């Protein structure tokens, strides 16, 4: 028992010293040094304290437990759909996941030592804590992806209505995207951010088709994919963008109403579970209680 306590204390001290070294003592890279000498604003952007801390903390962990290229690409795509486009996001996620895998069993084992539990309790609770540390970040990431996709889906209908007005008022597609992004800044910030990225990529020299396809990759929403395909086809064949967007907006509004009707139909079925578990037993108890009391009085005489 004492050997295990000594090993845990030694591991914690070692990890603490390594973290202090990687965060504060380790020298900056050559690229960061060149950025600092060339342009302080670029260095400030690249040397974000949170990004630097996460990258330095994740580097030794990724060396010890490397991730395959397929898993790295899949994780990067999931983080992109969740709204984390930074290339260091995958390293940060891995660092958080591995830290929880190590930290939670250490806390559980320490509590078991303080409560003087058996060795079987150590193993069971330690494995359970490691499993929680492994799956909780993935569940949180999946929930963030679902929530962001839903926000983008609900914001797309308003964006299309505004785009129809902007295009029919005489604006071009790029100017319409820019105008719609500005109008959605407070109501739908996710759509505002994505349209701003599309306009930024176009201003930096990318083709409109490539910028729109990148929008599809960043969001992962089926309605966005259909909308981007519509814009690309209309732009390629020279058809009326305003008419095409209006037709697509009408179909999207119909699909949105059908989704609301489907959700309302499912609500009645979902209400059966709480009614069965909580309401029906109370009603049965209230109906049968007087009879049960009368029977108790009858048999007690």
Secondary structure as the mmCIF struct_conf table of DSSP 4:
data_model
#
loop_
_struct_conf.conf_type_id
_struct_conf.id
_struct_conf.beg_label_comp_id
_struct_conf.beg_label_asym_id
_struct_conf.beg_label_seq_id
_struct_conf.end_label_comp_id
_struct_conf.end_label_asym_id
_struct_conf.end_label_seq_id
HELX_RH_AL_P HELX_RH_AL_P1 UNK A 2 UNK A 20
HELX_RH_PI_P HELX_RH_PI_P1 UNK A 21 UNK A 25
BEND BEND1 UNK A 26 UNK A 26
HELX_LH_PP_P HELX_LH_PP_P1 UNK A 27 UNK A 29
HELX_RH_AL_P HELX_RH_AL_P2 UNK A 30 UNK A 38
HELX_RH_AL_P HELX_RH_AL_P3 UNK A 40 UNK A 46
TURN_TY1_P TURN_TY1_P1 UNK A 47 UNK A 47
HELX_RH_AL_P HELX_RH_AL_P4 UNK A 49 UNK A 64
BEND BEND2 UNK A 65 UNK A 65
HELX_RH_AL_P HELX_RH_AL_P5 UNK A 69 UNK A 82
TURN_TY1_P TURN_TY1_P2 UNK A 83 UNK A 83
TURN_TY1_P TURN_TY1_P3 UNK A 87 UNK A 88
HELX_RH_AL_P HELX_RH_AL_P6 UNK A 89 UNK A 114
TURN_TY1_P TURN_TY1_P4 UNK A 115 UNK A 116
HELX_RH_AL_P HELX_RH_AL_P7 UNK A 119 UNK A 168
TURN_TY1_P TURN_TY1_P5 UNK A 169 UNK A 170
HELX_RH_AL_P HELX_RH_AL_P8 UNK A 173 UNK A 183
TURN_TY1_P TURN_TY1_P6 UNK A 184 UNK A 187
HELX_RH_AL_P HELX_RH_AL_P9 UNK A 189 UNK A 203
TURN_TY1_P TURN_TY1_P7 UNK A 204 UNK A 205
HELX_RH_AL_P HELX_RH_AL_P10 UNK A 208 UNK A 219
HELX_RH_AL_P HELX_RH_AL_P11 UNK A 222 UNK A 237
TURN_TY1_P TURN_TY1_P8 UNK A 238 UNK A 238
HELX_RH_AL_P HELX_RH_AL_P12 UNK A 241 UNK A 274
HELX_RH_PI_P HELX_RH_PI_P2 UNK A 275 UNK A 279
HELX_RH_AL_P HELX_RH_AL_P13 UNK A 280 UNK A 300
#
